[in-house]
């Protein structure tokens, strides 16, 4: 699972998705770009942080 946080709105969680493909569709990009952003902890559009949620 993947969570998207808006860092300009007090780190509010704005969305949760099951797959990287769904996150990519939300940002209108590719799943590989999303994976790179997660690995390198880069922000999308300078404000959204994508984090992988570990399922136990």
N, C-alpha and C positions, 0 to 999 in steps of 0.2 A: 504494500500500500504506500501511497505517496501523499504528502500533505504540502499545501502551498500556504506560505505565511506572507502577509503584507507588512513589511518592515516599517512603512511610513504610517501605519495605523496601529501602533503599539504591539507589533508582532501578532496580530490577529490571524487566526487560521481561517482562510477564506474558502478552501476547498480540499476535499480528500478524494483521491482516485485509486482504483485498483491496479492499473497498469501504467507504464511509461507512455504508451501510445495514447491513452486518454489525456494525460497531462500535455503531451505534444499537440493534440487537437485543440486543447484549451488555449494554448499559446500560439497556435498556428505555425508550428515548427515540426521538426522530426524527432523521433524517439532518441536518436543518437545525440542530438543537441541537448536534450533533457538529461540524458545519462552523463554527459560531460559536465553540465552545470551542477549536477548532484555531486559528482566525484570531486570537482574542484571548488565546490561551495561558492559558485558564482551566482549572482542575482540575475533574474530575468527582468528586463526593462528597468533595471537599476533599483528595483524595490521589492521584487517577489523572490523569496527563498523557497526552494523545493527541497524537501527532506524525505528520505525513505524511512518508513515506519516498519520496524521489525515486528513480524507476527510470531507469536509464541504459542 
